[in-house]
Amino acid sequence: MTCIILYKGIGIYTFIVIPVITLQNDFNLSVGGIDSRLTRRYQTLVKQHMTPAALLASAVKDLASAQKSTFATTQAVWRFLNNKRISFSQLNEPIISLALEQISLSPHPYALVVHDWSRLQFLYHHAKYGRLKMTHGGDVGYELQSSLLVDAGTGLPIAPLSQTLTDATGCHSTLAEGLSERQTHMDALTTDIARVESLNIGKKLIHIIDREGDSIGHMRTLSTQGICWLIRGKEGHGAEWQGNSLKIGEIAALLPYNGCGQVDWKGKKADMEISETSIVITRAAQQKRKDKETGRRIKIQPGEPLTVRLVVVRLTDDLGNVVGRWTLLTNVCSEITCEEVARWYYWRWNIESFFKLLKGAGHDVETWLQRSAPAVLRRLLIASMAAVLVWRLQRAEGEENAAARQLICRLSGRQQKRGRRESAPALLAGLSILLNTLKLLSEYSLEELTHLARVALKPPP
């Protein structure tokens, strides 16, 4: 048993003593196929990634310790991240294990998997090799595709089941060994969805994709495989409705709407109105792929008519003005109400929050100094595990967990809106302070820390 000491003021000390236990025995994340030394290094790296990164200090932050130098830590991190014997699937195993454990606690028979892409821009990182030119000369770096598991009952994130990092040489994936060739977004995602389905999550999965997923060829492929999907449709695409050929946006304008509560929309409250109908999509698939021999775009591919549910969500402000509209296409069975379908798509924002946690709100990935995509992906998987542990604390119920979240958030120094559950960035920042405190208490006595604090705060002569 040990204790935490908080100092307030200069020259005058207020001691708050909180009994805590060491995390050495509780923090036991195992990685299959690697030796105990590398496993211990992995556990240490996950702890170190519970520290938000700073723009001017992009290296991995060491835990507070007097037993080793910062340079030794830098060398150990470099060796681990560039160790080719450590595969991406091995580093993904602990994440999958925790995902299976946490999703089994949800009483909901369904689980959501949100898919999206994010560009990691490294325009001025000239030492990085394999940088990919994504749209133009100023958009250079790597491209990350993530598949985030979300609780269908609460909407809280659980874990990224798969991640793929693409550079100029190809795709590095956590669900496939070796380097694979670059594909279009939807071609690669369709393959990844099949791999995610093979993980045997224990729930019926609903795959949620934003407007880029409105590709009739891929929707037909997923439906043929018995995979459920929820995709935001493009309003300019056509469909058959009540014997007429109309655009999705035109159909949405003709539907009657019913109110179904409020949601947060761009920092404000918005009323949500909803409607549903059935449509038939008959258009042919226009492939983005090119023939490898001729270099020409593959011709249009007709397909069977696809009957789907169209759920339209309209968001209005206090004055009744429409501020947003979602036209959602899904093949989910009718036992799931349109209100729940709308709520599931609303929770798609979790993956944007995940990318934000990897970037400016937490780990600041675009300042990382690793020189290759494989090293960046290994570090991304370590940072993702830190996020998974934070989300587990964020979702945990009970008085003890609520007290832990409140304390950790107070340690972070970040303010939270009244009545809101503590945010993941705040918990991440607070955990770093708690872990550093525990590390110091394991190396210094209470008297030594008190003396050092007095020396540091001693007024000038």
URKAJO-V898099 format. One line per field, one symbol per residue. phi: phi as a letter, one per 40 degrees, with the letter a starting at -180 (. if undefined). psi: psi as a letter, one per 30 degrees, with the letter a starting at -180 (. if undefined). burial: + if it has 9 or more other ideal C-beta (glycine too) atoms within 8 Angstrom, else -. Layout:
phi=???
psi=???
burial=???
This chain:
phi=.babbbbbgbgbbbbbbbcbbccdcccbcbbcgbccccccccccccccccbdcbccaccccccdabcacccccccccccccbccccccccccdccccccccccccccccbbbbcbabacbcbcbcccccgcbccbaccbbibbbbbbbcbcccbgccbaccaabbbbccibbbcbacgcbccbcdccccdcccccccccfcgbccbcbbcccccbccccccccccgccabbcccccccacafgbcbcdccccccccbbcagbbcbfgbcbcbbbaaabbbcbcccbcccbccccgccccdbcacdbcbcbbbbbbbcccgccbaabbbbabcccccccccdccccdcdcdccccccccbccacfdcbcbccbcdcccccdccccccccccccccccchccccccccccccccgccbcdgccdccccccccccccccccccccbbccccccccccccbcccc
psi=kalkkkkklkfkkkkjkkklllgeffiijkkkflleeeeeeeeeeeefggkklkegiflkklkjkgflleeeeeeeeeeefgjffjleeeffeeeeeeeeeefffkfkflkkjkklkkkjkhegiffklgkkjeeafgikblkkkkjkkkkfefgklekjelkkkkaffakjkfgkklkllklleeeeeeeeeeeeeffifglkkjkkkafffijeeeeeeeeeggkkljkjlkffkllkjhgkjlleeeeeffkkkkkhallkjhflkkkkkllklklkkfllkjkflkkfefglkklkjllkkjklkjjkkkklafggkjflkkjkklgklffjleeeeeeeeefffefeeeeeefcfgdfhfggkgkfleeeeeeeeeeeeeeeeeeeeeefklleeeeeeeeeeeeefgkkkkkfkkkleeeeeeeeeeeeeeeeefffkleeeeeeeeeeegkll.
burial=-++++-+------------+--------+-+--+---++-+++++++++++++----+-++++-+-------++-++--+++---+-+++++++++-+++-++--+-+-+++++++-+++-+--+--+-+++++----++++++++++++++--+++++++++++++--++++++-------+-++++++++++++----+-+-+++++--++++++++++++---+++++++++-+-+++----++++-++--+-+-----+-+----++++++++-+++---+-+-+-+---------+-+--+-++++++++++-----+-++++++-+-----+--++++++++-++++++++++--+++++-+-+-++++++++++++++++++++++++-----++-++++++-++-+-+-----++++++++++++++++++++--+-+--++-++---+----
